[in-house]
Amino acid sequence: MTVKVVTFDLDDTLWPLRETILAAHKSANDFLASQVPSVKEILSTNKEREVWGQLIEKDPTMRHRLSELRFNVFKNILEGLGQTEQQAEKLSSEALQIFMNGRHQLTLFDGVEEVLARLKEKYTLGVLTNGNADIRRLGIDHYFNFSFSAEELNDSKPSATHFKKAMEHTSEKAASICHIGDHTECDVEGALNAGCKAIWYNELNNEWPDSKGCPVQEIKSWYDMEEAISKC
């Protein structure tokens, strides 16, 4: 079936993420440490990771709501250090804002906007992301007809929820949807299991985890995107 809808993951598909996230995390932590010096003994240590794990264990659905989860990690740690609930909420909100500001200091991969502009003339374009980046804040929302995140759907890829939502929104069958992303399980296998087509975007040059090799087309540049979609 001819591809009519093309959906994209965001992190490590439209832009590289690791250095940006590390810098954003450090900025938020530095702010909290400037307000509550003792927090330095917890942030970016196993103690912090334990808090993340405890909160997810208490409410497994929170793993889909990353902003809320990060806020609650900050709040939990601050209250444990003697801050009142009101103080902890205020500082956590400020720290989360600092993190989100840094999280959006992103540099697109070469060719992203150029290729999206051409693809938009041929296909319905959408975003299916597990992350909390805001395409409106990044000024690229005009390329896309729709966008669904794990926070909105309260579910994460590779679950079929994202892909079914794309089908529902576009009134198209799975076979006419091609999803493109970097994550072998969440993006490629998730899309295939939902009946959609998939392309593995691998600009970061990762290894496919299965010894059988990648079951779909692999591309490492946005400039190869249009040809790959045409072959689906």
C-alpha positions in Angstrom: 0.0 0.0 0.0 1.2 3.5 -0.9 2.6 5.6 2.0 0.3 8.5 2.7 1.3 9.4 6.3 4.9 9.8 7.6 5.4 10.0 11.4 8.6 10.9 13.1 10.2 10.3 16.5 11.9 13.5 17.8 14.9 12.9 20.1 18.0 11.5 18.2 15.8 11.5 15.0 15.4 15.3 14.3 18.3 16.3 16.6 21.0 14.7 18.8 19.9 14.6 22.4 22.6 13.4 24.8 24.7 16.6 25.3 21.6 18.8 25.5 20.0 16.7 28.2 23.2 16.5 30.2 23.6 20.3 30.1 19.9 20.9 31.0 20.2 18.5 33.9 23.3 20.2 35.2 21.7 23.7 34.9 18.7 22.5 37.0 20.9 20.8 39.5 23.2 23.8 39.9 20.2 26.0 40.5 18.9 23.8 43.3 22.3 23.5 44.8 22.5 27.3 44.9 19.3 27.4 46.9 19.8 24.3 49.1 23.5 23.4 49.2 22.9 20.0 50.8 21.1 18.8 47.7 24.4 18.3 46.0 24.9 15.2 48.1 21.9 13.6 46.3 21.6 15.0 42.8 23.3 13.0 40.1 24.1 10.1 42.5 22.6 6.7 43.1 20.4 8.4 45.7 18.7 10.5 43.0 18.2 7.4 40.8 16.6 5.6 43.7 14.0 8.4 44.0 13.2 8.1 40.3 12.8 4.3 40.8 10.6 4.7 43.9 8.3 7.2 42.2 7.8 5.0 39.2 7.3 1.9 41.3 4.6 3.8 43.2 2.9 5.0 40.0 4.1 3.1 36.9 2.2 5.4 34.6 4.4 8.3 35.6 7.2 7.0 33.4 5.1 8.3 30.5 4.9 11.8 32.0 8.5 12.9 32.2 8.0 16.5 33.2 5.7 15.5 36.1 8.1 12.8 37.1 11.1 15.2 37.1 9.2 17.7 39.2 8.3 15.1 41.7 11.9 13.8 41.9 13.0 17.4 42.8 10.1 17.8 45.3 10.7 14.5 47.0 14.4 15.2 47.4 13.9 18.7 48.7 11.2 17.7 51.2 13.6 15.0 52.4 16.2 17.7 53.1 13.7 19.6 55.3 12.1 22.0 52.9 8.4 22.6 53.5 6.0 21.4 50.8 5.4 24.9 49.6 9.2 25.7 49.5 9.8 22.4 47.7 7.1 23.0 45.1 8.4 26.5 44.4 12.0 25.4 43.9 11.0 22.3 41.9 8.9 24.4 39.5 11.8 26.8 39.0 14.2 24.0 38.5 11.9 22.2 36.0 11.6 25.5 34.0 15.4 25.8 33.9 15.6 22.2 32.8 13.0 22.6 30.1 14.7 25.8 28.8 17.9 23.9 28.5 16.2 20.8 27.0 15.0 23.0 24.1 18.5 24.3 23.2 18.7 21.9 20.4 20.5 21.7 17.0 18.7 19.9 14.2 20.5 17.3 12.2 21.6 18.6 8.8 18.8 18.7 6.2 15.8 18.4 8.6 13.9 21.5 7.7 14.8 21.4 4.0 13.5 17.8 3.8 10.5 18.3 6.0 9.4 21.2 3.7 9.5 18.9 0.7 7.8 16.0 2.4 5.0 18.1 3.6 4.0 18.7 0.0 3.6 14.9 -0.6 2.5 13.4 2.7 0.6 14.0 5.9 3.3 14.4 8.5 3.1 13.7 12.2 5.1 13.4 15.4 5.0 10.3 17.7 7.3 10.9 20.7 8.0 9.5 24.1 9.8 12.6 25.1 8.7 16.1 26.3 10.1 18.4 23.6 7.6 20.9 22.2 7.8 21.4 18.5 5.9 24.7 18.8 8.6 26.0 21.2 11.2 24.9 18.6 9.4 26.6 15.8 9.0 23.6 13.6 5.4 22.8 14.3 4.3 24.2 10.9 5.8 21.2 9.1 3.5 18.7 10.9 -0.2 18.0 10.7 -0.4 16.4 14.1 1.8 15.5 17.2 1.2 13.0 20.0 3.4 12.5 23.0 3.6 9.9 25.7 2.5 12.6 28.2 -0.7 13.2 26.2 -1.5 9.6 25.6 -0.2 8.3 29.0 1.5 5.5 27.2 4.9 5.1 25.5 6.2 3.4 22.3 6.6 0.6 21.5 3.0 0.2 22.7 0.6 0.4 19.8 -1.2 3.4 21.3 0.8 6.0 19.4 0.5 4.3 16.1 -3.3 3.6 16.6 -3.7 7.3 17.4 -2.0 8.2 14.2 -4.4 5.9 12.3 -7.4 7.3 14.1 -6.4 10.9 13.5 -5.7 10.5 9.8 -8.3 7.9 9.0 -5.6 5.8 7.3 -4.8 2.1 7.6 -1.6 1.0 9.3 0.0 -0.1 6.0 -0.2 3.5 4.6 1.7 4.9 7.6 5.6 4.9 7.7 7.2 5.7 11.0 10.8 6.9 11.2 12.9 6.9 14.3 16.2 6.0 15.9 15.1 3.5 18.6 15.2 -0.1 17.5 12.5 -1.2 19.8 10.3 1.8 20.5 10.3 3.1 16.9 11.1 0.3 14.4 9.6 -2.7 16.2 6.8 -0.7 17.7 5.7 0.5 14.3 6.1 -3.0 12.7 4.1 -4.6 15.5 1.3 -2.1 14.9 1.2 -3.0 11.2 2.9 0.2 10.0 5.9 0.5 7.8 9.2 1.7 9.4 12.6 3.2 8.6 15.5 3.1 11.0 17.1 6.5 11.3 20.7 5.8 12.5 22.8 9.0 12.1 24.4 8.1 15.5 25.7 4.9 13.9 24.4 2.5 16.5 24.4 -1.3 16.1 21.2 -3.2 15.5 20.8 -5.4 18.7 19.5 -8.5 16.9 22.1 -10.6 15.2 19.6 -11.1 12.3 20.1 -7.5 11.4 17.7 -4.6 10.8 14.5 -5.8 9.1 13.8 -2.4 7.5 15.6 0.3 5.5 18.4 2.0 7.5 19.4 5.6 6.7 22.0 7.8 8.3 21.2 11.2 6.8 18.1 13.2 6.3 19.1 13.7 2.7 18.3 10.0 2.2 14.9 10.3 3.7 12.8 10.9 0.6 14.2 8.1 -1.4 13.8 5.7 1.5 10.1 6.6 2.0 9.4 6.2 -1.7 10.7 2.6 -1.5 8.4 1.6 1.4 
